[in-house]
Structures are given as structure tokens and as C-alpha cells.
Amino acid sequence: MNKDKYLEKAIVWVEKKSTASLRAIHGEYEDPKVFTSKATNEAIQADLSFTTHGGAKHYTDVALKDENPKKLVVKWKVLSFMASMKRGKLHLLTPKGHKAFTQKLVDLHNINAIVHSI
């Protein structure tokens, strides 16, 4: 499933928050930081990242159902860990029909994330 149509909604969702800076893999925004796994050499990047005025760094990912949930779990765990190091949170934005799948993975793998509907 293609994330592009949901990224606009995600950007609108983030812009409603009190942010100091916003990075997104969409449009004219600067791309969020890419983290590389040393074990697998795989690149991990959030769909959006933003910093609040207090200096907390938050990562946001549009969560869609996937044939390979293990890859999603690894990505979300890394983003959650990086956000917690910078006093932030991982926000998973779910379109209609994807929330139960996302919540199940978050609960099953004990991922520190907040699941939102968009």
C-alpha cells in the first residue's frame, strides 16, 4: 500500500502541534535523519520527525498493514528508542482499517509508541 496519500494528512496532523521544526519525506521538507542498522546494514527512516519548543524530538510513521511485520517492528523499536533518548515519543498514525493491526504489533512487541487515527 502506498503511503503518499496519507503523508499529507500526517503533515497536517503534525502542523497542529506546537513544533519548532518539521522534517518529512514529502514535498519541500528536509528529509528526516536516516539511522543505519550495524547488524543488517538496513536504513531506517521515519516518515516525519519534529522537535517541540521544549527540545523533545518526536518521530512519526504512517503505519500500514504489511506482509512482513518483523521489518515494521524493528523500524518502530529503533525509532522509539531514538525518540526516548531525546525526551520524545514515537507516534504511529494509522488510516482507517490499519489501527488494530498496528496496535496488536505495538502491544505484542512492547513498543513504546502512541497510536493515532488519521
C-alpha positions as CSV (number, residue, x, y, z in Angstrom):
1,M,0.0,0.0,0.0
2,N,1.3,3.5,-0.9
3,K,1.9,6.0,1.9
4,D,2.0,9.1,-0.2
5,K,-1.7,9.8,0.1
6,Y,-1.5,9.6,3.9
7,L,1.6,11.7,4.3
8,E,-0.4,14.9,3.5
9,K,-2.8,14.1,6.4
10,A,0.2,13.2,8.6
11,I,1.9,16.6,7.9
12,V,-1.4,18.4,8.7
13,W,-1.6,16.4,12.0
14,V,2.0,17.4,13.0
15,E,1.5,21.1,12.0
16,K,-1.4,21.3,14.5
17,K,1.1,20.6,17.3
18,S,3.4,23.3,18.7
19,T,6.6,22.4,16.8
20,A,9.9,24.2,16.4
21,S,11.0,22.3,13.3
22,L,9.5,19.6,11.0
23,R,11.2,17.2,8.6
24,A,9.3,14.9,6.2
25,I,9.9,12.6,3.3
26,H,7.3,14.6,1.4
27,G,7.2,17.8,-0.6
28,E,9.6,20.6,0.1
29,Y,10.5,19.5,3.6
30,E,14.0,18.4,4.5
31,D,14.3,14.6,4.9
32,P,14.3,13.1,8.5
33,K,17.6,11.6,9.7
34,V,18.4,8.1,8.5
35,F,19.6,5.5,11.0
36,T,21.6,2.5,9.8
37,S,21.5,-0.9,11.5
38,K,25.0,-2.1,12.0
39,A,23.8,-5.7,12.1
40,T,21.9,-5.7,8.8
41,N,23.1,-2.5,7.2
42,E,19.5,-1.6,6.7
43,A,18.5,2.1,6.6
44,I,15.7,3.1,9.0
45,Q,13.9,6.4,8.5
46,A,10.8,7.9,10.0
47,D,8.2,9.4,7.7
48,L,8.2,12.6,9.7
49,S,10.2,14.0,12.6
50,F,9.6,17.1,14.6
51,T,11.1,19.0,17.5
52,T,8.9,20.7,20.1
53,H,9.8,24.1,21.6
54,G,10.9,22.3,24.7
55,G,13.6,20.5,22.7
56,A,12.0,17.0,22.6
57,K,12.5,15.1,19.4
58,H,9.5,13.1,18.1
59,Y,9.3,10.6,15.3
60,T,6.2,9.8,13.3
61,D,5.5,6.9,11.0
62,V,2.4,6.2,8.9
63,A,1.5,2.6,10.0
64,L,0.1,0.4,7.3
65,K,-0.6,-3.3,7.2
66,D,2.4,-5.2,5.8
67,E,3.2,-8.7,4.7
68,N,6.5,-8.5,6.7
69,P,5.5,-7.2,10.2
70,K,9.0,-8.1,11.5
71,K,10.5,-5.3,9.5
72,L,8.0,-2.8,10.9
73,V,8.7,-3.9,14.4
74,V,12.4,-3.4,14.0
75,K,11.8,0.1,12.5
76,W,9.4,1.1,15.2
77,K,11.7,-0.2,18.0
78,V,14.6,1.8,16.7
79,L,12.6,5.0,16.2
80,S,11.0,4.6,19.7
81,F,14.4,4.2,21.3
82,M,15.9,7.2,19.5
83,A,12.9,9.3,20.5
84,S,13.1,8.3,24.1
85,M,16.8,9.3,24.1
86,K,15.8,12.8,23.1
87,R,12.8,13.0,25.5
88,G,10.3,12.5,22.7
89,K,7.9,9.8,21.6
90,L,7.1,7.7,18.6
91,H,3.7,8.5,17.0
92,L,2.2,5.9,14.7
93,L,-0.5,7.4,12.5
94,T,-3.0,4.8,11.2
95,P,-5.5,5.2,8.4
96,K,-8.9,3.5,8.7
97,G,-8.6,-0.2,8.7
98,H,-5.0,-0.3,9.9
99,K,-5.3,0.6,13.6
100,A,-6.0,-2.9,15.0
101,F,-3.0,-4.4,13.1
102,T,-0.7,-1.6,14.4
103,Q,-2.0,-1.7,18.0
104,K,-1.6,-5.5,18.0
105,L,2.1,-5.2,17.0
106,V,2.8,-2.5,19.5
107,D,1.3,-4.5,22.3
108,L,2.8,-7.8,21.3
109,H,6.3,-6.5,21.0
110,N,6.1,-3.9,23.8
111,I,6.9,-0.9,21.6
112,N,6.8,2.4,23.4
113,A,4.6,4.3,20.9
114,I,1.4,6.2,20.7
115,V,-1.1,5.0,18.0
116,H,-3.3,7.8,16.5
117,S,-6.0,7.5,13.8
118,I,-5.8,9.9,10.8
